């Protein structure tokens, strides 16, 4: 009887985790490590939690690529570390390593060689978030080009 109750609780916990709309710290652990592989297609599912990593070895977590201003670590949440114009890990901070238009890691640099990567909670690589339309790994990042040009990178 205890085994059945334990299994039922496990199923409930897994279901609750699947419903969660934000990016949990557990899902973020070591996600950047697998992001150096080539894009395996840009088939983004609606449930995919897309996360951004950048910097050397893509070890720096840069937030969820969610347009909702209510997700705690969304790049669109202006009160989060990843959506604030003053945070060093925000694409919105045009004076930071990740928002500067001349930084090799900057999404707003049309010549960046190593812009932030887009991965999901399973570690699947989707592409790069960058204005560099010629980057060989841009993949699904092309879907965010208009947003970068018209919202994020405008000066």
C-alpha positions in Angstrom: 0.0 0.0 0.0 2.9 2.4 0.8 4.4 1.8 -2.7 1.1 2.7 -4.4 0.8 5.9 -2.3 4.4 6.8 -3.1 3.9 6.3 -6.8 0.8 8.4 -6.7 2.7 11.2 -5.1 5.5 10.9 -7.6 3.0 11.2 -10.5 1.5 14.3 -8.9 4.9 15.9 -8.5 5.9 15.1 -12.1 2.6 16.5 -13.3 3.0 19.7 -11.3 6.5 20.2 -12.6 5.3 19.7 -16.2 2.7 22.4 -15.7 5.2 25.0 -14.3 5.5 27.8 -16.9 8.8 29.3 -15.7 12.4 28.1 -15.8 13.2 26.3 -12.6 16.8 26.4 -11.2 17.0 22.6 -11.5 16.2 22.8 -15.2 18.9 25.5 -15.7 21.8 23.5 -14.1 24.5 22.7 -16.6 22.2 23.4 -19.6 24.8 25.5 -21.3 27.2 22.6 -21.5 25.3 20.8 -24.3 24.6 23.9 -26.2 27.7 23.8 -28.4 26.3 21.1 -30.7 24.8 21.9 -34.0 21.2 22.7 -34.3 19.0 19.7 -34.6 16.2 21.6 -36.3 14.1 24.5 -35.1 10.9 22.6 -34.2 10.0 24.4 -31.1 7.1 22.9 -29.3 4.6 25.1 -27.5 5.5 23.6 -24.2 9.2 24.0 -24.6 10.9 26.2 -22.0 13.5 28.1 -23.9 16.4 29.3 -21.9 19.4 31.5 -22.9 23.0 30.9 -22.0 26.0 33.0 -22.9 29.5 33.9 -22.2 32.6 31.7 -22.2 31.4 28.1 -22.7 27.8 29.3 -22.4 28.0 28.9 -18.7 26.1 32.1 -17.8 22.3 31.7 -17.4 20.7 34.7 -19.2 17.0 34.0 -18.5 13.9 32.4 -20.2 13.0 33.5 -23.7 9.4 34.2 -22.7 7.6 37.3 -23.7 5.5 37.2 -20.5 6.4 39.9 -18.1 5.2 37.8 -15.2 7.6 34.8 -15.4 10.2 35.4 -12.8 13.3 35.0 -14.9 11.8 36.0 -18.3 13.9 38.4 -20.4 10.6 40.4 -20.7 10.2 40.9 -16.9 11.8 44.3 -16.3 12.0 43.6 -12.6 14.1 40.4 -13.0 17.9 40.0 -13.3 17.4 39.0 -17.0 14.9 41.7 -18.0 16.3 44.7 -16.2 18.0 47.5 -18.2 20.6 47.6 -15.3 21.5 43.9 -14.9 24.8 42.6 -16.2 23.0 39.4 -17.4 20.3 41.3 -19.4 20.1 41.7 -23.2 18.3 45.0 -22.4 21.5 46.5 -20.7 23.3 48.0 -23.7 26.4 48.6 -21.5 26.8 45.0 -20.4 28.7 42.2 -22.0 25.5 40.5 -23.2 23.7 43.6 -24.5 26.6 45.7 -25.9 26.4 46.1 -29.6 30.1 45.4 -30.1 30.4 42.4 -27.7 31.1 39.0 -29.1 28.5 37.7 -26.8 25.9 40.4 -27.5 22.6 39.6 -29.2 22.6 43.2 -30.6 26.0 42.7 -32.4 25.3 41.8 -36.1 28.8 40.4 -36.3 28.9 38.4 -33.0 30.7 35.1 -33.3 29.5 33.6 -30.0 26.1 35.1 -29.2 23.8 33.5 -26.6 22.4 30.0 -27.3 18.8 28.9 -27.1 18.1 25.5 -25.4 15.2 23.9 -23.7 15.0 22.2 -20.3 16.1 18.9 -21.9 19.2 20.4 -23.3 18.1 20.4 -26.9 19.8 23.2 -28.9 17.5 25.4 -31.0 19.9 28.1 -32.3 21.3 31.5 -31.4 19.7 34.7 -30.3 21.5 37.3 -32.4 21.2 39.9 -35.1 24.0 38.1 -37.0 21.8 36.6 -39.7 24.8 34.8 -41.2 25.7 32.9 -38.0 25.9 29.2 -39.1 23.9 28.1 -35.9 21.2 30.8 -35.9 18.4 28.2 -36.4 15.3 29.2 -34.5 16.9 32.5 -33.5 15.7 34.0 -36.8 12.2 33.9 -35.3 13.3 36.6 -32.8 15.0 38.9 -35.2 12.2 41.4 -35.5 11.8 41.5 -31.7 15.6 42.2 -31.4 15.6 44.9 -34.0 12.4 46.7 -33.0 12.4 46.3 -29.2 15.7 45.1 -27.6 18.5 46.6 -29.7 17.0 50.0 -30.6 19.1 52.8 -29.1 
